[in-house]
Amino acid sequence: MEANNSNSQQRPIFSSAPKVECHLLIQAVKEGDITQVRQLLEKGADVNVRGEGGWTPLHNAVKKVSKDIVQLLLDKGADPHIKKDNGATPFIVAGIVGNVELLQLFLSKGANINEYDNHGFTAFMEAACYGRVKALRFLFENGADVNLGRQTSEEQRKLGKGGNTALMDAARQGHVEALKILLEEMGADVNARDNMGRNALIHSFLDPKNKNVKAIIRILLCHGADVNVRGEKGKTPLILAVEKEDVELVQIMLEQDGIDFNDMDNDGKTALWFAVEKDQFDIAQLLCEKRVNTNCGELIDIAERNYNGNMVQLLRYYGANENSYLPLAAYEPKSQRWRDPLMHLYRIKRDMIGKLKIFIQEEYKVAETSEGGVYLGFYDGKEAAVKRFREDSKRAQQEMDCILHCQKNSNLVMFYGRESKDNCLYLCFSLCERTLEEHVTTRALENEDFQNIFESLFKAVQELHRHDYLHQDLHPGNILIDSEGKVHLADFDKSEKLNENRHKIKDDLETLGRLVLYVVQLGKDPFFKIQGQSIREVIDACINEEIKDLVQNLLMPGTQYQNLLSKMLSHPFFWNCNIRYRFLRDVGNESDIKRRNYESEILKALNCTDVFAEWTKKIDEHIMKKMNSFYKKKPMYCYKNEVGDLLKFIRNIGEHINEEQNKKMKLKIGEPAQYFQKMFPDLVIYVYKKLRNTVYEKHFPSVNST
């Protein structure tokens, strides 16, 4: 993204005005002396003179919130788009100080709402960083991208810098009110990742001065933050909580559903290891009471070195051994599918290849590849799927390049590490149970299963594209399901770096569209057959209107293809029953619909169909009669067989169904959300398509609502 002032001409650094006057001009601005500012300008002082760090009089006036001086400088020719040495414009500085009037002024002068400095900070991000709530709301209302990640140079991205969102900034700095507004009013993505793969939950731990860390973490968890995300050195939120040596914080994390108490960081250390190493008995006791693995290192030795007899006693009570190795009989594979060969491999003696234990025999082979096969293994003690290549393999290099840039993406199969020996390269990944092909052809899947598959798949491909990679080999055999039923994209040996050929993103999108059809058909037709069908054949084969619209958008993405997956993740296909019902009620609450204003754009759009021409006959006649009775004095307002009236009907039912006088109606209808979904299954997608790309998109739920 580029600010719209990219072509503006910067004034020369050197001025023809006396240097002393230029210096005095900046000083006068800092002191807020408008009289002296005016006098110096009249004497010829350069209005765009630069001080230390590239600070101009205008930047300083904005920093001081001297509105009169700002206006005077602009009237005297100050460049409203001028940048400091770090690339910050006066508009961005206005975001830091949080002054709405100044923000409005610079927008009127052509500032780009999402313009950013050399480090990728926008005015919106700065407002979040400093907790400027009024500015935050103003900028959002004027089009600031709430989920925009920090834009950085290619060199910085290679170092993992950038990608931070405003939500991460608010979380890191401990701004509780700003955080709530970003999540609850603006639909910020609670699990957006920066270029190191960290979400806002990880960021909340990073600043030791953050006094509101507990409040921030509670809010993020309440909004669905991923509790198993990883930060620097692979540390999880639970490990970071232990490192803070805060019992209450650890307790908060332990109460979260789905948290893996035994997750290790990149050095193989668990939360319990850190608790013992830091001599935190109360925290260690909390973890032990959760029945964490007590054989995750030489814990007893560490406790004894700390002269903590109570810790030693605690660890022994909960089964810790004197050394870090489990007895053979105690090992129980996590994988059920590969249980027996894993047990065999675990028990046999093999020379290690670095951290890898592997045996290249058929009984341990997971899958065939074009170069060397995939084998079971143990990498650093973890069950692994190991891809074997020649060390000089071009495909191995392509896979490594992609992995190293995108490995923090939780929707990709997790990369553990690499080893090499005897001209062979071993790439080690987390072990999964089955491919998508096996999953859809051997199980009875529900709509919720389809949603989970597509959400994970869309996010995986979206993250690849964000890191400027194409997958180019999307098919059911390269999509894996782990032991918990989570979906992960794998096999990047055909991946390609996006350079100028960004239009090739469409190739991945088109394949995704065909994969959607394959999954919802439960693999009825082989994927290669669907790949050979025309776009029209694929669309016509879709089982309902929602799937058809989803697939059609993927197959024919148009000019907005780079942001399409983000938009598709908010598609009605991913909405649950209650969200659908809320959407219909919100649209039905539009005043033009309630007043039946046939000249309005919304009714012109909605009523141009006969698909729902008999809707009043589908409703129980007693309910229809009851609802029309409210208009007995104005019969002209009784419900008509029009989409607008159907939406008004749904809205009115929702408003009044729980009133005492409507108990009989409630008994007949049951839960309105389920009732209307059953009666009019295609209504949501019809309304969605009619209102898409109009001002009424304001009623579309955000991604986080799903």
C-alpha positions in Angstrom: 0.0 0.0 0.0 1.3 3.5 -0.8 0.2 6.8 0.6 -1.4 9.0 -1.9 1.2 11.6 -1.4 3.9 9.5 -3.0 4.4 12.0 -5.9 4.4 15.1 -3.7 7.6 17.1 -4.0 9.6 17.5 -0.8 11.1 20.9 -0.2 14.9 21.0 -0.3 16.6 20.5 3.0 18.7 23.7 2.6 16.9 27.0 2.7 17.8 30.4 1.3 16.5 32.0 4.5 19.0 32.6 7.3 19.7 29.4 9.3 19.1 31.2 12.5 15.6 32.2 11.5 14.8 28.7 10.5 16.0 27.4 13.8 14.0 30.1 15.6 10.9 29.1 13.6 11.0 25.5 15.0 11.7 26.8 18.5 8.8 29.3 18.3 6.5 26.5 17.2 7.6 24.3 20.0 6.9 27.2 22.4 3.5 27.8 20.9 4.3 31.5 20.1 2.1 32.1 17.1 3.1 35.8 16.9 6.8 35.0 16.6 6.0 32.2 14.1 4.1 34.7 11.9 6.9 37.3 12.1 9.6 34.8 11.2 7.6 33.5 8.2 7.1 37.1 7.0 10.9 37.5 7.2 11.3 34.6 4.9 12.0 31.7 7.2 11.5 28.4 5.4 8.1 27.0 6.4 9.4 23.4 5.6 12.7 23.6 7.3 13.9 20.4 8.9 15.3 20.0 12.4 16.9 17.0 14.0 15.2 13.8 12.8 13.5 15.6 10.0 11.0 17.3 12.3 9.5 20.3 10.5 7.6 23.2 12.0 4.3 21.4 10.9 5.3 18.2 12.6 6.1 20.1 15.8 2.9 22.1 15.7 0.9 18.9 15.4 2.8 17.3 18.2 2.0 20.3 20.4 -1.7 20.2 19.2 -1.3 23.9 18.3 -4.2 24.0 15.9 -3.8 27.8 15.1 -0.2 27.4 14.3 -0.9 24.3 12.1 -3.4 26.3 10.1 -1.0 29.3 9.8 1.8 27.0 8.5 -0.5 25.4 6.0 -1.7 28.8 4.8 2.0 29.8 4.4 2.7 26.8 2.2 3.7 24.1 4.5 3.6 20.7 2.8 0.8 18.7 4.5 2.4 15.5 3.2 6.0 16.2 4.3 7.8 13.3 6.0 10.2 13.1 8.9 13.4 11.0 8.5 11.4 7.9 9.7 8.7 8.6 7.1 6.0 9.9 9.4 3.7 12.5 8.0 1.9 15.2 10.0 -1.3 13.0 9.7 0.5 10.1 11.4 1.7 12.4 14.2 -1.9 13.6 14.6 -2.8 9.9 15.2 -0.2 9.7 18.0 -1.5 12.8 19.8 -5.0 11.6 19.0 -6.5 14.9 17.9 -9.6 14.4 15.7 -9.7 17.9 14.3 -6.1 17.7 13.1 -6.8 14.3 11.6 -9.8 15.7 9.8 -7.8 18.7 8.6 -5.1 16.5 7.0 -7.6 14.2 5.4 -9.1 17.3 3.7 -5.6 18.0 2.5 -5.3 14.6 0.8 -3.8 12.4 3.4 -4.3 8.7 2.8 -6.2 7.1 5.7 -3.8 4.1 5.6 -0.6 5.9 4.8 2.4 4.5 6.8 5.9 5.5 7.8 9.1 3.7 7.1 8.3 1.2 9.9 4.8 0.5 8.6 3.0 2.5 11.3 -0.3 4.1 10.2 -2.2 6.8 12.1 -4.7 4.1 13.2 -1.9 1.9 14.6 -0.4 4.9 16.5 -3.8 5.8 18.0 -4.1 2.2 19.2 -0.5 2.3 20.5 -1.2 5.4 22.6 -4.8 4.5 23.5 -6.3 7.4 21.7 -9.9 6.2 21.6 -11.6 9.2 19.9 -9.0 9.1 17.2 -9.3 5.4 16.8 -13.0 5.6 16.2 -12.7 8.6 13.9 -10.1 6.9 11.7 -12.1 3.6 11.6 -15.2 5.5 10.5 -13.2 7.1 7.8 -12.0 3.9 6.3 -8.9 2.8 8.3 -8.2 -0.9 7.8 -8.5 -2.4 11.2 -6.6 -5.6 10.3 -3.9 -4.0 8.3 -0.5 -5.5 9.2 2.6 -3.3 9.6 4.2 -2.9 6.1 7.9 -3.3 6.1 10.8 -3.7 3.6 11.7 -7.1 2.2 14.8 -7.2 4.4 12.8 -6.5 7.5 10.3 -9.2 6.6 13.1 -11.7 6.3 14.0 -10.9 9.9 10.4 -11.5 11.0 9.8 -7.8 11.5 6.4 -6.2 10.7 2.9 -7.5 10.2 1.7 -6.1 13.6 -1.9 -4.9 13.7 -3.5 -2.2 15.7 -4.9 -4.8 18.0 -1.5 -6.2 18.8 -0.3 -2.6 19.6 -3.2 -2.0 22.0 -2.6 -5.4 23.6 1.1 -4.8 24.0 0.7 -1.4 25.5 -2.1 -2.4 27.9 -4.8 -0.1 26.5 -8.0 -1.9 27.7 -10.6 0.4 26.3 -8.9 0.6 22.9 -8.7 -3.2 22.8 -12.4 -3.6 23.6 -13.3 -1.1 20.9 -11.1 -2.8 18.3 -12.6 -6.2 19.0 -16.3 -5.4 19.8 -17.0 -2.4 17.5 -14.5 -2.8 14.7 -14.3 -6.5 14.2 -10.5 -6.8 14.7 -9.2 -10.3 14.0 -8.1 -11.6 17.4 -5.9 -14.2 15.8 -4.2 -12.1 13.1 -0.5 -12.9 13.0 2.5 -10.7 12.6 5.5 -11.8 10.5 6.8 -13.9 13.3 3.5 -15.7 13.6 2.5 -14.0 16.9 -1.0 -13.0 17.7 -2.2 -10.2 20.1 -2.2 -12.7 23.0 1.6 -13.2 22.6 2.0 -9.4 22.2 0.2 -8.8 25.5 3.1 -10.6 27.4 6.0 -8.7 25.7 6.1 -5.4 27.5 7.2 -5.7 31.1 5.7 -2.3 31.8 2.2 -3.5 30.8 0.3 -3.2 34.1 -3.0 -4.3 32.5 -1.7 -7.6 31.2 -4.2 -9.7 33.0 -7.2 -7.6 31.9 -5.9 -7.6 28.3 -5.4 -11.3 28.3 -8.9 -12.0 29.7 -10.5 -9.9 27.0 -8.5 -11.6 24.2 -9.3 -15.1 25.6 -13.0 -14.1 25.8 -12.9 -13.2 22.1 -11.3 -16.5 21.1 -7.6 -15.9 21.0 -5.6 -19.0 20.1 -4.1 -20.3 23.4 -1.5 -22.5 21.6 0.0 -19.9 19.4 3.8 -19.5 19.7 6.0 -16.5 20.2 9.8 -16.1 20.1 11.7 -19.3 20.5 8.4 -21.2 20.2 7.1 -20.1 23.6 3.4 -20.5 24.2 1.2 -18.1 26.2 1.3 -20.6 29.1 5.1 -20.7 29.1 5.2 -16.8 28.9 2.8 -16.7 31.9 5.1 -18.9 33.9 8.1 -16.8 32.9 6.3 -13.8 34.5 6.2 -15.8 37.7 2.6 -14.7 38.2 0.4 -17.4 39.8 -2.9 -15.7 38.9 -1.8 -15.3 35.3 -0.9 -19.0 35.0 -4.2 -19.9 36.5 -6.0 -17.9 33.9 -4.2 -19.8 31.1 -4.8 -23.2 32.7 -8.5 -22.6 32.7 -8.7 -22.2 28.9 -10.3 -25.0 26.9 -8.0 -26.7 24.4 -4.7 -25.5 25.9 -1.8 -28.0 25.6 -0.2 -28.1 29.1 2.8 -30.0 27.7 3.7 -27.9 24.7 7.4 -27.4 24.4 9.3 -24.4 23.2 12.0 -24.7 20.5 14.5 -25.9 23.1 12.1 -28.7 24.2 11.2 -27.0 27.5 7.6 -27.1 28.9 5.8 -24.7 31.2 6.6 -27.1 34.1 10.3 -27.0 33.3 10.3 -23.2 33.5 8.4 -23.2 36.8 10.9 -25.6 38.3 13.9 -23.7 36.8 12.6 -20.4 38.2 11.9 -22.1 41.6 8.2 -21.2 41.5 6.6 -23.8 43.7 3.0 -22.5 43.6 3.0 -22.5 39.8 4.6 -25.9 39.6 1.9 -27.2 41.9 -0.8 -25.7 39.7 0.7 -27.4 36.7 1.1 -30.8 38.4 -2.5 -30.7 39.6 -3.4 -30.5 35.9 -1.5 -33.8 35.5 1.1 -32.3 33.1 4.0 -34.5 32.0 6.5 -34.5 34.8 9.1 -36.3 32.8 10.0 -33.4 30.5 13.6 -32.9 31.6 15.8 -33.4 34.6 13.3 -31.6 36.9 14.4 -33.2 40.1 18.0 -32.4 39.5 17.1 -28.8 38.8 15.0 -28.6 42.0 17.8 -30.1 44.1 20.3 -27.6 42.7 17.8 -24.9 43.8 17.9 -26.5 47.3 14.1 -26.7 47.2 13.1 -29.9 49.0 9.4 -29.1 48.7 9.7 -28.9 44.9 11.6 -32.3 44.9 8.8 -33.8 47.0 6.1 -32.4 44.8 7.7 -33.7 41.6 8.2 -37.2 43.0 4.7 -37.3 44.2 3.4 -36.6 40.7 5.6 -39.2 39.1 8.8 -37.4 38.0 11.8 -39.8 37.4 15.3 -39.1 38.4 16.2 -38.6 34.8 14.4 -37.1 31.8 13.7 -40.4 29.9 10.5 -42.3 30.0 10.7 -46.0 30.4 9.8 -47.8 27.2 6.6 -49.3 28.6 5.3 -45.8 29.5 5.4 -44.5 25.9 1.9 -44.2 24.3 1.7 -42.8 20.8 -0.5 -39.7 20.2 -1.3 -41.0 16.7 -3.8 -43.8 16.6 -3.4 -44.6 12.9 0.4 -45.0 13.2 0.4 -46.5 16.7 2.0 -49.9 16.0 4.9 -48.8 13.7 5.6 -45.9 16.1 5.8 -48.3 19.0 8.2 -50.5 17.0 10.4 -47.5 16.0 10.4 -46.2 19.6 11.7 -49.5 21.0 14.4 -50.3 18.4 17.9 -48.9 18.8 18.9 -46.5 16.0 21.8 -44.1 15.6 20.4 -40.6 15.8 20.7 -38.2 12.8 21.1 -35.0 14.9 17.7 -34.9 16.7 16.1 -37.4 14.3 15.4 -41.0 14.9 14.3 -42.7 11.7 14.5 -46.1 10.0 14.1 -46.2 6.2 12.0 -49.4 5.9 8.6 -50.0 4.3 6.8 -50.6 7.5 7.6 -47.0 8.5 6.7 -45.4 5.2 3.7 -43.0 5.4 3.5 -41.9 1.7 5.2 -42.0 -1.6 6.7 -38.9 -3.2 8.4 -38.3 -6.5 11.8 -38.1 -4.9 12.2 -40.1 -1.7 9.1 -40.9 0.3 7.6 -39.8 3.7 8.6 -41.8 6.8 7.6 -42.0 10.4 10.2 -40.7 12.8 10.9 -39.0 16.1 12.3 -35.5 16.0 13.5 -34.2 19.3 11.3 -36.8 20.9 8.2 -35.7 19.0 6.3 -38.0 16.5 7.1 -36.8 13.1 6.4 -37.3 9.4 9.8 -37.0 7.6 10.2 -36.1 4.0 13.3 -37.5 2.4 15.2 -35.7 -0.4 18.5 -35.7 -2.1 20.4 -32.9 -0.4 20.8 -30.9 -3.7 17.1 -31.4 -4.6 15.5 -28.3 -6.2 12.1 -29.3 -4.8 13.6 -29.6 -1.3 14.9 -26.1 -1.7 11.6 -24.8 -2.8 9.9 -26.4 0.2 12.5 -25.1 2.6 12.2 -21.5 1.2 8.4 -21.6 1.6 8.5 -23.2 5.1 11.1 -20.7 6.5 8.9 -17.8 5.5 5.6 -19.2 6.5 6.3 -21.7 9.2 4.4 -19.8 11.9 1.1 -20.3 10.1 -0.9 -22.6 12.3 -3.0 -23.8 9.3 0.1 -25.2 7.7 1.5 -28.5 8.9 4.1 -27.7 11.6 7.7 -27.8 10.6 10.0 -29.2 13.4 13.4 -29.0 11.8 15.8 -30.5 9.3 18.7 -32.9 9.4 21.1 -34.3 6.8 23.3 -37.3 6.4 24.9 -39.2 3.5 23.7 -36.7 0.8 20.1 -37.0 2.1 18.0 -34.2 3.5 15.3 -34.9 6.0 12.5 -32.4 6.6 10.6 -33.1 9.7 6.9 -32.2 10.2 4.2 -32.8 12.7 2.6 -36.2 12.1 -1.0 -36.2 10.9 -3.6 -39.0 10.7 -5.0 -38.9 7.2 -5.4 -36.9 4.0 -8.4 -34.9 3.1 -9.2 -37.5 0.5 -9.4 -40.2 3.2 -11.3 -37.9 5.5 -14.1 -37.0 3.2 -14.6 -40.5 1.7 -14.7 -42.4 4.9 -16.7 -40.2 7.3 -20.2 -38.8 7.5 -19.5 -35.0 7.5 -21.8 -32.3 8.7 -22.1 -28.7 7.5 -19.9 -27.7 10.5 -17.2 -30.1 9.3 -17.2 -28.5 5.9 -17.0 -25.0 7.5 -13.9 -26.0 9.5 -12.2 -27.6 6.5 -12.7 -24.6 4.3 -11.9 -22.1 7.0 -8.6 -23.7 7.7 -7.8 -24.2 4.0 -8.7 -20.7 3.1 -6.6 -19.2 5.9 -3.6 -21.4 5.0 -3.6 -20.3 1.4 -4.3 -16.7 2.4 -1.2 -16.7 4.6 0.9 -18.2 1.8 -0.2 -15.4 -0.5 0.5 -12.8 2.2 4.0 -14.1 2.4 4.2 -13.9 -1.4 4.1 -17.6 -2.1 1.9 -19.7 -4.3 1.2 -23.4 -3.4 0.6 -24.6 -6.9 -0.2 -28.2 -5.9 -3.5 -28.0 -4.0 -5.2 -31.3 -4.0 -6.8 -33.7 -1.4 -3.6 -35.6 -0.9 -1.7 -32.5 0.2 -4.3 -31.5 2.8 -3.9 -33.3 6.1 -6.0 -34.0 9.2 -4.3 -34.3 12.6 -5.3 -36.5 15.5 -7.6 -33.7 16.8 -9.4 -33.3 13.5 -7.7 -30.0 12.6 -6.9 -29.4 9.0 -3.4 -28.5 7.8 -2.0 -27.7 4.3 1.2 -29.6 3.5 3.7 -30.3 0.6 5.3 -27.1 -0.6 7.9 -28.6 -2.9 6.1 -27.0 -5.9 5.6 -23.7 -4.3 6.7 -20.6 -6.1 7.7 -17.1 -4.9 5.4 -14.4 -6.2 7.3 -11.6 -7.9 5.5 -9.5 -10.5 3.2 -12.4 -11.5 0.6 -11.8 -8.7 -2.2 -12.7 -11.1 -1.1 -16.3 -10.6 -2.8 -16.1 -7.3 -5.9 -16.9 -9.4 -4.5 -20.4 -10.1 -4.6 -21.3 -6.4 -8.0 -19.7 -6.0 -9.5 -21.7 -8.9 -8.1 -24.9 -7.5 -9.7 -24.0 -4.1 -13.0 -23.6 -5.8 -12.7 -27.1 -7.3 -11.7 -28.5 -3.9 -14.8 -27.0 -2.3 -16.9 -29.0 -4.8 -14.9 -32.1 -4.2 -15.4 -31.9 -0.4 -19.1 -31.1 -0.4 -19.6 -34.0 -2.8 -17.7 -36.2 -0.3 -15.3 -37.2 -3.0 -18.0 -38.7 -5.2 -16.0 -37.8 -8.3 -12.2 -38.1 -8.2 -10.5 -34.7 -7.9 -8.6 -35.1 -11.2 -12.1 -35.4 -12.9 -13.3 -32.1 -11.3 -10.0 -30.5 -12.4 -10.8 -31.4 -16.0 -14.3 -29.9 -15.9 -15.2 -26.4 -17.2 -15.9 -23.6 -14.8 -19.6 -23.7 -15.8 -19.8 -27.5 -15.1 -18.2 -27.0 -11.7 -20.6 -24.2 -10.7 -23.7 -26.2 -12.0 -22.6 -29.2 -9.9 -22.8 -27.3 -6.6 -25.4 -28.6 -4.2 -27.0 -25.3 -3.1 -26.9 -21.5 -3.8 -24.4 -20.8 -1.0 -21.9 -23.3 -2.2 -22.5 -22.1 -5.8 -21.8 -18.5 -4.9 -18.7 -19.5 -2.9 -17.3 -21.6 -5.7 -18.2 -19.0 -8.4 -16.2 -16.3 -6.5 -13.2 -18.6 -6.3 -13.3 -19.6 -9.9 -13.9 -16.1 -11.2 -12.3 -13.8 -8.6 -12.3 -10.7 -10.8 -9.9 -7.8 -10.1 -10.1 -8.1 -6.3 -8.5 -11.5 -6.2 -5.7 -10.5 -3.8 -8.2 -9.9 -0.9 -10.8 -12.5 -2.0 -10.0 -15.1 0.6 -10.4 -12.6 3.4 -13.8 -11.7 2.0 -14.8 -15.3 1.5 -14.1 -16.1 5.1 -17.0 -13.7 5.9 -19.3 -15.5 3.4 -22.7 -16.7 4.6 -21.5 -20.3 4.2 -19.5 -19.8 7.4 -22.4 -18.2 9.4 -24.2 -20.3 12.0 -27.9 -20.3 12.4 -28.1 -17.5 14.9 -25.8 -15.2 12.9 -28.0 -15.8 9.8 -31.1 -14.9 11.8 -29.5 -11.8 13.2 -28.5 -10.7 9.7 -32.0 -11.0 8.4 -33.4 -9.2 11.4 -30.9 -6.3 11.0 -31.8 -5.9 7.3 -35.5 -6.1 8.1 -35.0 -3.3 10.6 -34.0 -0.8 7.8 -36.5 2.1 7.9 -37.1 1.9 4.1 -38.2 -1.8 4.5 -40.3 -1.1 7.6 -42.0 1.9 5.8 -42.2 0.0 2.5 -40.5 2.7 0.6 -40.6 1.3 -2.9 -38.4 4.1 -4.2 -35.6 3.1 -2.0 -32.5 1.3 -3.4 -32.7 -1.5 -1.0 -36.3 -2.5 -1.8 -35.6 -2.1 -5.6 -32.8 -4.6 -5.1 -34.6 -7.1 -2.9 -38.0 -7.2 -4.5 -36.9 -8.0 -8.0 -37.6 -11.8 -7.7 -40.5 -14.2 -7.7 -38.6 -16.8 -5.8 -40.3 -15.9 -2.5 -43.6 -14.9 -4.1 -45.6 -17.4 -2.0 -43.8 -16.9 1.3 -46.9 -16.0 3.3 -48.4 -19.4 2.4 -45.4 -21.2 3.9 -46.0 -19.6 7.3 -48.5 -21.3 9.6 -51.9 -19.6 8.8 -52.6 -18.9 12.5 -49.2 -17.2 12.9 -49.8 -15.2 9.7 -53.2 -14.2 10.9 -51.8 -13.1 14.3 -49.0 -11.1 12.8 -51.4 -9.3 10.4 -53.8 -8.5 13.2 -51.4 -5.9 14.4 -52.3 -3.9 11.2 -56.1 -4.3 11.5 -56.5 -0.6 11.6 -54.2 -0.1 8.6 -54.9 -3.2 6.4 -52.8 -1.7 3.6 -49.8 -2.6 5.8 -50.6 -6.3 6.0 -47.7 -8.5 4.8 -47.3 -9.0 1.1 -45.5 -11.7 -0.8 -42.4 -9.6 -1.3 -38.9 -10.1 0.0 -38.9 -6.8 1.9 -42.1 -7.8 3.8 -40.6 -11.2 4.6 -37.6 -9.5 6.2 -39.9 -7.1 8.1 -41.9 -10.2 9.2 -38.7 -11.9 10.5 -37.7 -8.7 12.2 -41.1 -8.3 13.9 -41.1 -11.9 15.0 -37.7 -11.5 16.6 -38.8 -8.3 18.4 -42.0 -9.7 19.8 -41.9 -13.6 19.9 -40.9 -13.7 23.6 -43.8 -11.5 24.8 -46.4 -13.1 27.0 -49.2 -12.5 24.5 -47.2 -14.5 21.9 -46.6 -17.7 23.9 -48.7 -19.8 21.6 -46.9 -18.5 18.6 -43.5 -19.3 20.2 -44.8 -22.9 20.8 -45.5 -23.3 17.1 -42.4 -21.7 15.9 -39.9 -22.9 18.4 -36.5 -21.1 18.0 -37.1 -18.5 15.3 -33.5 -18.8 14.0 -34.0 -22.5 13.1 -37.6 -22.0 12.0 -36.7 -19.4 9.3 -33.6 -21.3 8.2 -35.7 -24.3 7.6 -38.5 -22.4 5.9 -36.4 -20.2 3.7 -32.9 -21.9 3.3 -31.9 -19.7 0.3 -33.1 -16.4 1.8 -29.8 -15.4 3.5 -27.7 -16.0 0.4 -30.2 -14.2 -1.8 -30.2 -11.1 0.5 -26.4 -11.3 0.8 -25.9 -11.3 -2.9 -28.3 -8.4 -3.5 -26.7 -6.2 -0.8 -23.1 -7.1 -1.6 -21.0 -4.1 -2.7 -23.6 -1.7 -1.5 -23.8 0.5 1.6 -25.9 -2.2 3.2 -22.8 -4.4 3.6 -22.8 -2.8 7.0 -25.2 -5.5 8.1 -22.7 -8.3 7.1 -21.3 -10.0 10.1 -17.5 -9.7 10.5 -15.2 -12.8 10.3 -15.0 -12.9 14.0 -18.7 -13.3 14.3 -18.4 -16.7 12.7 
